Every structure is written in structure tokens, then in C-alpha cells.
Amino acid sequence: MLLVFDVGNTNMVLGIYKNKELIKYWRINTDKDKTSDEYGMLINSLFQYENIDMKYIDDVIISSVVPDVMHALENFCIRYCNKQPKIVGPGIKTGLNIKYDNPKQVGADRIVNAVAGIEKYGYPLIIVDFGTATTFCAISDKGEYLGGTIAPGIKISSEALFQRASKLPRVELAKSGSTVCKNTVSAMQAGIIYGYVGLVDKIIEMMKQELNYDDIKVIATGGLSTLIASETDSIDNVDRFLTLEGLKTIHDKNKE
């Protein structure tokens, strides 16, 4: 079995592949202060609940945008899984031709998403990942990673509104159903959700114009992808497990 980690700034998603099938997955908080033993106890309890034994983990691969958590996670893999994990970064084979000014600056999550997107949907392609930040990545008609756009995530935006406006409450991220709202909570929900839909639509529109391809698919992934995709016609498919599938693909490319 293969254990995959997608480590984001807010959450990390881990999953287990048996052959080509994702059999289990979990979402937990990314905690920079946790030790390898604390991660070991937490992840082992998740495994035990699903009657999975860590000794059957054959390999581990990690994609992370949080350097501070890597030491604990690597030690967890070595101590509890008895495996040296593969890390998505310099030196690992991805098969991706990156046209960024400095390829080392491209986040591991964006690389993994691009690999999975090309594998599943072909190209040209736009991939939108709704995480702590929302990233928009462009794949050319030759399968090259061209670059993209990074915007504040929807949760960051809503938290900033709550923290900086003393009379406004923290609200649930939910659709209000209207923009002419009769109370403060609904008004904030409308501004956050529909305002963010406008951001997504505009960036995708501009990217399509710049890329100038006849037919380009737009794929969304990340925790809030379904919420935003339900309010826009710009997104063609929502793929919740795109990053995990990318990790599986990269692992297979790097088998000894």
C-alpha cells in the first residue's frame, strides 16, 4: 500500500492507495508544533479505526508547502512506517516541463496538480485549487506548465473581514441566495461567496484570452471547490482527489 500526504498551510490530506485505488483518506489540521510521535499516535489511531496496519505500508510520498512540518513528518515515516519518504521537490521525476522564470519557486502542490490534470484530462488545461490560497495554473497545448495566478483563499478573505471590522461577526461560508440581503450575516455571506465567484470567473476569463486555445478545460480541486463551482459556469469539472492522484502518479514515475 502507498501512503500519500498533501500538506497545506491549513490542512493536510492523507490517503492510502492499494494498487491503483484510493481506499481511504483523511483530512487533519496542519500543526507545525506537533512532534513525529504526536503525528504517529494521531495517524495510527486513524488507521486502527479503519482496521489498517502500518506495517503494510510499502512506500510514502509527501507534497508539502509547509517546510516547518517536514522534519516531524519525515521522522514519523521512518519511525512508524519504517520507510524513507519520497518528497516532491528538486530531484524527483515529474515529467512536467515547467516554463516558470524560476521553476524552484513553483509550489509542490501546483506541480502535483498539473501532473494529475495532464494524466486525467489531457491539455490544454486550467487548474484551480481552492486551498489556504487559491491558485490558478495554466497548462499549454503541449503539456507545458506555463504559470498562473495566486489569490487569497476564501477563508483568509472572510477571516480578514471579521478581524478588521469590529462590528461584523464571523459567519459560516454558505450561499445566502440573494445579494439584496435583509441582515448582516446574509449580506456578508453574499459578499464573500458571490464576490469570490466573480474573482474566479474574471481570472479564468483572462487566462483563456491569454492562452488563446480553441478548447481548454477548467478543473477545480480543494476543500471549497464544490461550493464555488456550484455558482459558476467557468469550471468544467470538480476533482476532489486530484492532488492525491498526482502524488500516486509521481510515485509511480519514481519507482526504483
ChimeraX attribute file (.defattr): number of C-alpha atoms within 10 A of each C-alpha:
attribute: neighborCount
match mode: 1-to-1
recipient: residues
	/A:1	18
	/A:2	19
	/A:3	25
	/A:4	27
	/A:5	24
	/A:6	22
	/A:7	25
	/A:8	19
	/A:9	17
	/A:10	13
	/A:11	16
	/A:12	18
	/A:13	18
	/A:14	19
	/A:15	20
	/A:16	23
	/A:17	18
	/A:18	13
	/A:19	10
	/A:20	12
	/A:21	11
	/A:22	18
	/A:23	11
	/A:24	15
	/A:25	16
	/A:26	13
	/A:27	14
	/A:28	13
	/A:29	12
	/A:30	16
	/A:31	15
	/A:32	14
	/A:33	10
	/A:34	13
	/A:35	15
	/A:36	21
	/A:37	15
	/A:38	13
	/A:39	18
	/A:40	20
	/A:41	13
	/A:42	12
	/A:43	18
	/A:44	16
	/A:45	13
	/A:46	15
	/A:47	16
	/A:48	11
	/A:49	9
	/A:50	10
	/A:51	9
	/A:52	15
	/A:53	11
	/A:54	17
	/A:55	11
	/A:56	10
	/A:57	19
	/A:58	13
	/A:59	18
	/A:60	24
	/A:61	23
	/A:62	23
	/A:63	26
	/A:64	20
	/A:65	16
	/A:66	15
	/A:67	10
	/A:68	12
	/A:69	19
	/A:70	18
	/A:71	12
	/A:72	18
	/A:73	21
	/A:74	19
	/A:75	20
	/A:76	23
	/A:77	22
	/A:78	14
	/A:79	14
	/A:80	18
	/A:81	20
	/A:82	16
	/A:83	18
	/A:84	15
	/A:85	20
	/A:86	18
	/A:87	19
	/A:88	21
	/A:89	16
	/A:90	10
	/A:91	7
	/A:92	13
	/A:93	14
	/A:94	21
	/A:95	11
	/A:96	15
	/A:97	13
	/A:98	17
	/A:99	13
	/A:100	14
	/A:101	10
	/A:102	8
	/A:103	14
	/A:104	11
	/A:105	8
	/A:106	17
	/A:107	15
	/A:108	22
	/A:109	23
	/A:110	23
	/A:111	24
	/A:112	24
	/A:113	25
	/A:114	27
	/A:115	25
	/A:116	22
	/A:117	27
	/A:118	19
	/A:119	14
	/A:120	12
	/A:121	13
	/A:122	16
	/A:123	20
	/A:124	22
	/A:125	26
	/A:126	25
	/A:127	26
	/A:128	26
	/A:129	28
	/A:130	22
	/A:131	22
	/A:132	20
	/A:133	18
	/A:134	20
	/A:135	20
	/A:136	23
	/A:137	24
	/A:138	25
	/A:139	28
	/A:140	18
	/A:141	16
	/A:142	10
	/A:143	21
	/A:144	20
	/A:145	25
	/A:146	15
	/A:147	18
	/A:148	18
	/A:149	13
	/A:150	13
	/A:151	17
	/A:152	14
	/A:153	17
	/A:154	22
	/A:155	17
	/A:156	14
	/A:157	15
	/A:158	19
	/A:159	14
	/A:160	12
	/A:161	16
	/A:162	16
	/A:163	12
	/A:164	9
	/A:165	10
	/A:166	8
	/A:167	9
	/A:168	13
	/A:169	14
	/A:170	15
	/A:171	15
	/A:172	12
	/A:173	16
	/A:174	14
	/A:175	18
	/A:176	18
	/A:177	11
	/A:178	13
	/A:179	14
	/A:180	10
	/A:181	15
	/A:182	9
	/A:183	8
	/A:184	13
	/A:185	15
	/A:186	20
	/A:187	15
	/A:188	25
	/A:189	23
	/A:190	21
	/A:191	17
	/A:192	21
	/A:193	20
	/A:194	20
	/A:195	12
	/A:196	18
	/A:197	20
	/A:198	14
	/A:199	13
	/A:200	20
	/A:201	15
	/A:202	13
	/A:203	16
	/A:204	22
	/A:205	12
	/A:206	11
	/A:207	17
	/A:208	19
	/A:209	10
	/A:210	9
	/A:211	17
	/A:212	11
	/A:213	12
	/A:214	8
	/A:215	11
	/A:216	19
	/A:217	18
	/A:218	22
	/A:219	25
	/A:220	27
	/A:221	22
	/A:222	18
	/A:223	15
	/A:224	19
	/A:225	21
	/A:226	16
	/A:227	14
	/A:228	21
	/A:229	19
	/A:230	11
	/A:231	15
	/A:232	14
	/A:233	9
	/A:234	18
	/A:235	21
	/A:236	14
	/A:237	16
	/A:238	20
	/A:239	16
	/A:240	17
	/A:241	17
	/A:242	23
	/A:243	28
	/A:244	28
	/A:245	25
	/A:246	27
	/A:247	31
	/A:248	25
	/A:249	17
	/A:250	22
	/A:251	23
	/A:252	12
	/A:253	13
	/A:254	11
	/A:255	8
	/A:256	5
